Amino acid sequence: MNNMNEIELNAYFDQCLEQCQAKLKLLGPKIQPRSAGSAVELPIDRDELNAAIMGSGIVGFLEGMTRRNKRIVKNTYAYADIASRVLFSEKVARYECFKKLMFATGWTQYLGAFTQYKSSTSKLTMDNVALDIVHSAIGGVAGPAGSALKVVAGKTIEALKKQPDAVKLFERHAIEASGANFGISVCKQDDDAEVTMAVGTVRYDTSANNTKVIFVEWNSSDVEIYQGKALFTIHEEDLRKEAECIKFLDDLREAIFMEFSPV
């Protein structure tokens, strides 16, 4: 659980935003502007489909999510993801920053951990690793909803295999010099419009060739994998700092979002 109060979270958000903007001004964007010829050509994101890329995150939405709540999920997650990656390279510090920025935008956390991931097999793919982690996070959701979220997670990853442009956009954000950092999330909305999101975060380090993240086979001995598991909830009335998140993402002029369908 988060132990910072709202005033402290607001101050943390503002401090991170200022530092992030200053650092990006010096470094320039990692991704070409949308207008550049080399940028990925993306459809307009209208929050109409039930899966999306959001920076280095992949999200699947259970049927019944409103367009408004999908937009809340994508904007807050993408901001927290990108800002934490800009500010921190060390894996634990980055994960903690991501969580605090999620809290600062109004999410409440019920479960969270960041530990080393141990594979039980000599061969693995990162999509299977990520599904294993997010399934564990979904374990905090009781009853049929938890089972439904696990189904959505699997369908989202299967659908992504058929979306090369979405994979390209995702990997452009996820790949780093020594490995990759990414997340898989699934969301549901209850009868009171409260959103629950299970997040599985994967960080791996490797000295091997690293041009692809998921849907490729790795030797488990070639990668050191860390996992983060969190279960967040939010209601629109508790949302904070939305305008700041949107402006930050718009000012990047990067391709960040892409919708696709898990059907």
Long-range contacts (C-beta under 8 A, 24 or more apart in sequence): 1-109, 1-110, 2-99, 2-100, 2-103, 2-108, 2-109, 4-100, 4-103, 6-240, 9-100, 9-103, 9-104, 9-240, 10-104, 10-240, 10-241, 12-100, 12-101, 12-104, 13-101, 13-104, 13-105, 13-240, 13-241, 13-244, 16-83, 16-87, 16-97, 16-101, 17-83, 17-244, 17-248, 19-87, 20-82, 20-83, 20-86, 20-87, 20-248, 21-248, 21-251, 23-86, 23-87, 24-86, 24-252, 29-252, 29-253, 29-254, 30-172, 30-254, 31-172, 31-173, 31-252, 31-254, 31-255, 32-254, 33-253, 33-254, 34-253, 34-254, 34-255, 35-253, 39-255, 40-165, 40-168, 40-169, 40-172, 40-255, 40-258, 41-165, 42-165, 42-169, 42-255, 42-257, 42-258, 43-258, 43-259, 45-74, 45-257, 45-258, 45-259, 46-259, 47-71, 47-74, 47-259, 48-259, 49-259, 49-260, 49-261, 50-152, 50-261, 50-262, 50-263, 51-156, 51-159, 51-160, 51-259, 51-260, 51-261, 51-262, 52-257, 52-258, 52-259, 52-260, 53-166, 53-169, 53-170, 53-256, 53-257, 53-258, 53-260, 54-78, 54-81, 54-256, 54-257, 55-81, 55-82, 55-173, 55-256, 56-81, 56-85, 56-170, 56-173, 56-174, 56-180, 56-181, 56-182, 56-183, 57-81, 57-182, 57-183, 57-184, 57-185, 58-130, 58-156, 58-157, 58-160, 58-170, 58-182, 58-183, 58-184, 58-185, 59-156, 59-184, 59-185, 59-186, 59-187, 59-197, 60-152, 60-153, 60-155, 60-156, 60-185, 60-186, 60-187, 60-262, 61-152, 61-186, 61-187, 61-188, 62-145, 62-148, 62-149, 62-152, 62-186, 62-187, 62-188, 62-189, 64-188, 64-189, 65-187, 65-188, 65-189, 65-195, 66-189, 66-193, 68-236, 69-187, 69-189, 69-193, 69-195, 69-236, 70-187, 72-195, 72-234, 72-236, 72-239, 72-242, 73-185, 73-187, 73-195, 73-197, 74-257, 75-242, 75-245, 75-246, 75-249, 76-102, 76-105, 76-106, 76-107, 76-234, 76-239, 76-242, 76-245, 77-102, 77-183, 77-185, 77-197, 78-245, 78-249, 78-256, 78-257, 79-105, 79-244, 79-245, 79-248, 79-249, 80-105, 81-173, 81-183, 82-173, 82-248, 82-249, 82-252, 82-256, 83-248, 85-181, 91-181, 91-203, 91-226, 94-181, 94-203, 95-201, 95-203, 95-228, 98-201, 99-230, 102-230, 102-232, 104-240, 104-241, 105-234, 105-239, 105-240, 105-241, 105-242, 105-245, 106-234, 106-238, 106-239, 106-240, 106-241, 107-197, 107-232, 107-233, 107-234, 108-232, 108-233, 108-234, 108-238, 109-230, 109-231, 109-232, 110-140, 110-231, 110-232, 110-233, 111-137, 111-140, 111-229, 111-230, 111-231, 112-228, 112-229, 112-230, 112-231, 113-227, 113-228, 113-229, 113-230, 114-201, 114-226, 114-227, 114-228, 115-226, 115-227, 116-224, 116-225, 116-226, 116-227, 117-202, 117-225, 117-226, 117-227, 119-220, 119-225, 121-220, 122-219, 122-220, 122-221, 123-217, 123-218, 123-219, 123-220, 124-217, 124-218, 124-220, 124-223, 125-214, 125-215, 125-216, 125-217, 125-218, 126-180, 126-182, 126-202, 126-204, 126-213, 126-214, 126-216, 126-218, 127-157, 127-160, 127-214, 127-215, 129-202, 129-225, 129-227, 130-157, 130-182, 130-183, 130-184, 130-200, 130-202, 130-214, 131-157, 131-184, 131-200, 132-200, 133-184, 133-200, 133-201, 133-202, 133-227, 133-228, 133-229, 134-184, 134-185, 134-186, 134-198, 134-199, 134-200, 134-229, 135-200, 136-200, 136-229, 137-198, 137-199, 137-200, 137-229, 137-230, 137-231, 138-186, 138-198, 138-231, 140-198, 140-231, 141-188, 141-196, 141-198, 141-231, 145-188, 145-196, 148-188, 149-186, 149-187, 149-188, 149-198, 150-186, 152-186, 152-262, 153-184, 153-186, 155-262, 155-263, 156-184, 156-186, 156-262, 157-184, 157-214, 158-262, 159-260, 159-261, 159-262, 159-263, 160-214, 160-260, 161-215, 163-258, 163-260, 165-258, 166-258, 166-260, 167-214, 167-215, 169-255, 169-258, 170-213, 170-214, 171-212, 171-213, 171-214, 172-255, 173-256, 174-213, 175-210, 175-211, 175-213, 178-205, 178-206, 178-207, 178-210, 179-203, 179-204, 179-205, 179-206, 179-210, 179-223, 180-204, 180-210, 180-213, 182-213, 183-228, 192-235, 193-235, 193-236, 194-233, 194-234, 194-235, 195-233, 195-234, 195-235, 196-231, 196-232, 196-233, 197-231, 197-232, 197-233, 197-234, 198-230, 198-231, 198-232, 199-228, 199-229, 199-230, 199-231, 199-232, 200-227, 200-228, 200-229, 201-227, 201-228, 201-229, 201-230, 202-226, 202-227, 202-228, 203-227, 203-228
